[in-house]
Amino acid sequence: MGLQMVLDGSRPSSLAQAVRELAAGELVAFPTETVYGLGADAGNDAAVAKIFAAKGRPSDHPLIVHVADAAGVEHFAAAVPAFARRLMDAFWPGPLTLILPRRPDVGGAAAGGQDSIGLRCPAHPVAHALLLGCREARPPVHGVAGPSANKFGRVSPTTAEHVRSEFGDSLLVLDGGPCEVGIESTIVDCTRGAPVLLRPGVLTRASIEQACGQALADPGGDAPRASGTLESHYAPRAKVRLMDAKSLQTALDLLGSEAAQIATYSRVILRSSSPAILRRRMPDDAAETARQLFAVLREFDAQGVRLIWVETPPPAPEWDGVRDRLQRASAG
């Protein structure tokens, strides 16, 4: 592209430039309420291939396609079950992705070659304006494939600066400020006659079941592949370990004043005789923890720590999304 760009996403000129780049088959990073996405025209397989190349992501690992509204689903989905419509009505725009049967003539690369496709309508005003602008382009861009704007498997970005630090100055980035939600969308599979939770997020299981009027089924062995569901994902360079509060304190006591290159993230106040321990307090509120989680992990990496010890989140359902991200971050 040849242009350095971190642009104010609220400016019409910035949005117009981003639409032109996407329509020309280029990549654009954009904010959503969950994390920043690395976007390409979902109907242009060559453009989508640039996402996989930039991220170092396997081309059979599907992407989520962002649409401007529920009407945009019809371009990509071959069918939309009634319970999926109810979920759209309840949670769109918002942090919910629905896996739907894919029309065979569109979105094959974005879907990772599957006959299903993940669709989401984001709530962030910059993302919404970008998607509306894309739809009004000539020819139109009906949807923007947008996985998290980071190298594959690493910590997702929640600010424009996080994106710039991953990809340098050759990528156009629309700056929409820090992401409000902070972890990726909840993913519900709608291809098998009943809703199936594939990835938890900030939406609780109970709220999803209430909205769609059906119980969520277990994924099972025939679940479609979906973004962010690999065992190891969202990982910083430092090694992440989950421990209960007592084990965390015991480990610090055993290391004593010699402890170094260790960071802790916990709800309890930890004691250490080592001045080198980097400590951050995890909020007691699940939503606030989600909002700051990836930024905290990136901060620890920037400080050069080698170990990140995290207090295991509570078992309450509102913590499911945070717990999922931390379990995957520690799996590698």
Secondary structure, DSSP 8 states (H G I E B T S, - for coil): -----EEETTSHHHHHHHHHHHHTT--EEE--SSS-EEEEETT-HHHHHHHHHHHT--TTS--EEE-SSGGGHHHHBS---HHHHHHHHHH-SSSEEEEEEB-TTS-TTTTTT-SEEEEE----HHHHHHHHHHHHSSS----EE--BSSSTTB----SHHHHHHHHTTSSEEEE--S-SS-S--EEEE-SSSS-EEEE--SS-HHHHHHHHTS--B---TT----TT-SSS-SB-SSEEEEE-HHHHHHHHHHHGGG--SEEEEESS----S-TT-EEEE--SSHHHHHHHHHHHHHHHHHTT-SEEEEE---SSGGGHHHHHHHHHHHH-
